[in-house]
């Protein structure tokens, strides 16, 4: 009687050359959202044969903004894990709308005092920054917008600022301030800003 050989253990998922860590916008379904998916697809077309992984930040993305802290914690934890487990992988951090605020806070180098949004969160170790090739933020809430909802301004940390691109469609009231046109907040793909961000990231990988 012939016995079949035991199946080999499943191989660990190989580390990708590039990984996009993206936080979707408010009320978008789980995943990376429309802007995030367009960004991933466009970046993939720019990087040739390099492998590209995607990590959708796990958080509620609801209109209850303080729950964004879940996304800050999840994204920060994943980025730190990747820096250790896959040190050669170049990460691209990104976010749209509330997700851009999440990712901006992930890069911060200091926790604002007395702010409930950031309680129990600590900045990522400085050495993690060398594993991040680019940060792409679409429609990041302005200081004015954050003040209205009683949250601190979103400030990209100094280790990440030189490799960050912030994109704001003219008239978008979330990032440009003022009354603006609410529909402008939905036009990042149509405005060509996804292409602009992908070009920016690709040149830094």
C-alpha positions in Angstrom: 0.0 0.0 0.0 1.4 3.3 -1.0 1.2 6.1 1.4 1.1 9.7 0.2 3.8 12.0 1.6 2.6 14.5 4.1 1.8 17.9 2.7 4.5 20.5 3.3 3.7 23.2 5.7 2.2 26.3 4.2 4.9 28.8 3.3 4.8 32.1 5.0 3.5 34.9 2.9 6.6 36.5 1.3 7.5 40.0 2.0 6.4 42.3 -0.9 8.8 44.8 -2.4 6.3 47.5 -1.7 3.3 47.7 0.6 0.6 50.3 0.6 -1.0 51.0 4.0 -4.1 53.0 3.3 -6.9 54.3 5.5 -10.3 54.8 3.8 -12.6 57.8 4.2 -15.7 58.3 6.3 -18.6 55.9 5.7 -16.7 54.0 3.0 -17.0 50.2 3.3 -14.1 48.2 4.7 -11.1 48.0 2.4 -9.1 50.9 1.0 -12.0 52.8 -0.5 -12.5 54.3 -3.9 -9.5 56.8 -3.8 -7.3 54.1 -2.1 -8.1 51.5 -4.7 -7.5 53.9 -7.6 -4.2 54.9 -6.0 -3.1 51.3 -5.5 -4.0 50.4 -9.1 -2.1 53.5 -10.5 0.9 52.9 -8.3 1.0 49.2 -9.4 1.2 50.4 -13.0 4.2 52.5 -12.1 6.4 49.9 -10.4 6.9 47.3 -13.1 7.7 43.8 -11.9 8.0 44.8 -8.2 5.5 43.0 -6.0 3.0 45.3 -4.2 1.0 44.3 -1.2 -1.9 46.2 0.3 -3.0 46.7 3.9 -6.4 48.3 4.5 -6.4 50.0 7.9 -8.9 48.4 10.1 -11.1 51.1 11.8 -14.8 52.1 11.8 -14.5 55.2 9.5 -17.8 56.5 10.9 -18.9 60.1 11.5 -18.0 59.5 15.2 -14.5 60.9 14.7 -13.0 59.9 18.0 -13.2 56.3 16.8 -10.4 57.2 14.4 -8.1 56.3 17.3 -8.7 52.7 16.4 -7.2 53.4 12.9 -4.2 55.2 14.3 -3.5 52.2 16.6 -4.1 49.6 13.9 -2.0 51.4 11.3 0.9 52.2 13.6 1.0 48.6 14.9 1.0 47.2 11.3 3.7 49.6 10.1 5.9 48.8 13.1 5.4 45.0 12.5 6.3 45.3 8.8 9.4 47.3 9.6 10.6 44.4 11.8 9.2 41.4 9.8 9.9 42.7 6.3 12.8 45.2 6.7 13.4 45.4 2.9 9.8 46.2 2.1 9.3 49.9 1.2 6.0 51.1 2.7 3.8 53.8 1.2 1.3 55.2 3.8 -1.9 56.9 2.5 -5.3 58.0 3.5 -8.3 59.9 2.2 -10.5 62.3 4.3 -10.7 60.9 7.8 -8.2 58.3 6.7 -5.8 61.1 5.9 -6.1 62.4 9.4 -5.5 58.9 10.7 -2.3 58.5 8.7 -1.2 62.0 9.6 -1.5 61.2 13.3 0.3 57.9 12.7 3.4 59.8 11.6 3.4 62.3 14.5 6.4 62.6 16.7 4.5 63.8 19.8 1.2 63.1 21.5 -0.8 66.3 22.0 -1.5 67.0 25.7 -5.0 66.5 27.1 -6.5 65.3 23.8 -8.8 62.3 24.1 -8.2 61.3 20.5 -4.6 60.4 21.2 -4.8 58.9 24.7 -2.8 55.7 25.2 -1.1 56.1 21.8 2.6 56.7 21.5 4.6 57.8 18.4 6.3 55.1 16.4 10.0 54.5 17.0 12.1 56.9 15.0 13.9 54.0 13.1 10.6 53.0 11.5 10.6 56.1 9.3 13.5 54.7 7.2 11.1 51.9 6.1 8.5 54.4 4.8 9.2 55.6 1.3 6.3 58.0 0.9 3.1 59.3 2.6 0.2 60.4 0.4 -2.7 62.3 1.9 -5.9 63.1 0.0 -8.3 65.7 1.5 -6.6 65.8 4.9 -8.9 67.7 7.3 -7.7 71.3 7.8 -6.9 72.9 11.1 -10.1 74.8 10.8 -12.1 71.6 10.2 -10.4 69.8 13.1 -11.1 72.7 15.4 -14.8 72.6 14.6 -15.0 68.9 15.7 -12.8 69.7 18.8 -9.8 67.6 17.7 -6.2 68.6 17.4 -4.7 69.7 14.1 -3.2 67.0 11.9 0.6 67.6 11.7 2.8 65.2 9.8 5.9 64.4 11.9 9.3 65.8 10.9 10.7 62.4 9.9 7.9 61.9 7.4 7.2 65.5 6.2 10.0 65.5 3.5 8.4 62.4 1.9 4.8 63.5 2.2 2.5 64.8 -0.5 -0.8 66.5 0.6 -3.4 66.9 -2.1 -6.5 69.1 -1.8 -9.0 69.6 -4.6 -9.7 73.3 -4.9 -12.9 74.2 -3.0 -12.9 71.0 -0.9 -14.3 72.3 2.4 -12.6 69.5 4.4 -9.0 70.4 3.5 -9.3 73.9 2.1 -11.5 75.4 4.8 -14.3 77.7 4.4 -17.7 76.9 2.9 -16.4 75.4 -0.4 -18.2 72.8 -2.5 -18.9 69.5 -0.7 -18.8 67.7 -4.0 -15.2 68.7 -4.5 -14.3 66.3 -1.7 -15.3 63.4 -4.0 -13.3 64.4 -7.0 -9.8 63.3 -6.2 -9.7 60.6 -8.9 -11.3 62.8 -11.5 -9.0 65.7 -10.6 -5.9 63.6 -11.5 -4.6 63.8 -8.0 -4.4 60.0 -7.6 -2.0 60.0 -10.6 0.0 62.8 -9.0 0.3 60.9 -5.8 1.3 57.7 -7.5 4.0 59.5 -9.5 5.3 61.0 -6.2 5.4 57.7 -4.5 6.9 55.7 -7.4 9.9 58.1 -7.6 10.7 57.4 -4.0 10.5 53.6 -4.0 
